[in-house]
Amino acid sequence: MTKIHQRILQFGIAFVLFQCAPKESSTPLEEEIAQIENGLMGEIHIKGEPMKTYSIEEQMKQFNVPGLSIAVVLNGELRWAKGYGIANSETGSEVDAQTLFQAGSISKPLAALAALKLWEEGKVDLDEDVNTYLTGWKVEQNEFTQKEDVTLRLLLTHSAGMTVHGFPGYKQEDEFPTIETVLNGEGNTGRIFADTIPGAIWRYSGGGYTIMEKAVEDVSGMPLEAYMEKSIFPLLQMERSTYNQPLTEEFLDNFSAAYDRDGNLISGLYHNYPEQAAAGLWTTPADLAKYCIQVHEIFKGKEDGVLKKETIEAMLTKHKNDWGLGPGLQGAGDSLRFGHGGKNAGFTNDMQAYANDGDAIIVMTNADQGGILIRQIMNSISYHYNLGFSKPEIIEVVTLNEGVLQKLAGKYKYENEVDDIGAYFVTLSVEGNSLVVDDPNNGEQDTLRPTSESTFRDVSDGDFMKFKEGAETPEFTWNNRFRFYKVE
């Protein structure tokens, strides 16, 4: 049923890099990594039952993830980085620690460094009308912008009221649009403008980051990819990172192709993203670890970094919805965390880091179905090193009378029709003390355990089913979002 959602929407040692090939003898660090690799934990743990663990290899098969890459930072130093699986099934190339992945929205906090660098140099004011810095294309003035200005601070914190949540990218055969084309809504997404008062609400907007990109380019006088290559990446020592779109020849030696939710190679190997600040970064977990490490070091007082301490402190200050100037933020004080997820066509990633302790985990996958596996990997790494990034949710299950369960069995219809499918049906059956959901639309089967007479959880991925209490005809919502009615 995870796919229902997709169909209906859409510690201090030296730097060590590991390849996938096994060694004849294992070092202590390799044994440490092996424990993590074979100790993946699901998102749900049932109280009183043994903790079930998995291996990376079996879960990559389970979730159709051909390849992935991991970097772990402890106490401000890279502990290990390693690649797994296939980068390109056509060539047979394997993922190693140097393989580039598309970062998706992890592009945003890295690109934000460009605006923050210009602010630090006095070339922009984060609270000035962004149109002051834009040449050629301007933010459209309307009833909302007449009340409040669209500023870089608001754009960086997703509070500018801008349209366009994200971008699907362009196939290799598609015409590659300019940034102005995207801003004007003449590509494959809508026009980017303010449709609410700037600063009034928090609403995630890749469109807002595209405006920020245009401002950086207009002020610096160079494309974003060139500015990042000249002024940001060298200071971070990120040598395997680029905002070039399409991907340029110097990086074609070792990059990952993209795979859909069924594990099939995406046509053309990957999509291109002219919206570079929002989605166009190619990088590695090891390079993103350098970003996390330096943010931590500067936050703790390091000088001569990519930005000044005062700028990093501003970057890690919470605005609406606990968002900083680029990264999302969690916790406070010694437990302050910064990070960002990333999703492009055929790529799913996550990056989480502690500002004070200098611990971080970065996982990148070349698959649409990588999200659950990423969380399982983070659970295992967090548990092994006692990092506190994530852990399984502990739930209690109840035993229901078979008659109660049988009343819920049957055929159910989703309340809306679905593109390319039409009427969307699923079937519920009883198996022991569980409900089994069969989805013929994608061939998926899920087993859910009861936590009450009306609520059920899928312990493998955390999916949630709730039946409406007192209803004459059984009906349920899936993940509090999708409503199904019993028809047979």
Buried (B, 14 or more C-beta within 10 A) or exposed (E): BBBBBEBBEEEEEEEBBBEBEEEEEEEEEBEBBBEBBBBBBBBBBBEEEEEBBBEBEEBBEBBBBBBBBBBBBBBBBBBBBBBBBBBBBEEEBBBBBBBBBBBBBBBBBBBBBBBBBBBBEEEBBBEEBBBBBBEEBBBBEEEBBEEBBBBBBBBBBBBBBBBBBBBBBBBEEEEEBEBEBBBBBEBEBBBBBBEBBBBBEBBBBBBBBBBBBBBBBBBBEBBBBBBBBEBBBEBBEBEBBBBBBBBEEEBEEBBBBBBBBEBEBBEBBBBBBBBBBBBBBBBBBBBBBBBBBBBBBBBBEBEEBBBBBEBBBBBBEBBBBBBBBBBBBBBEEEEBBBBBBBBBBBBBBBBBBBBBBBBBBBBBBBBBBBBBBBBBBBBBBBBBBEBBBBBBEEBEBEEBEEEEBEEBBBBBBBEEEBEEEEEBBBBBBBEEBBBBBBBEBBEBEBBBBBBEBBBBBBBBBBBBBBBBEEEEEBBBBBBEEBBBBBEE
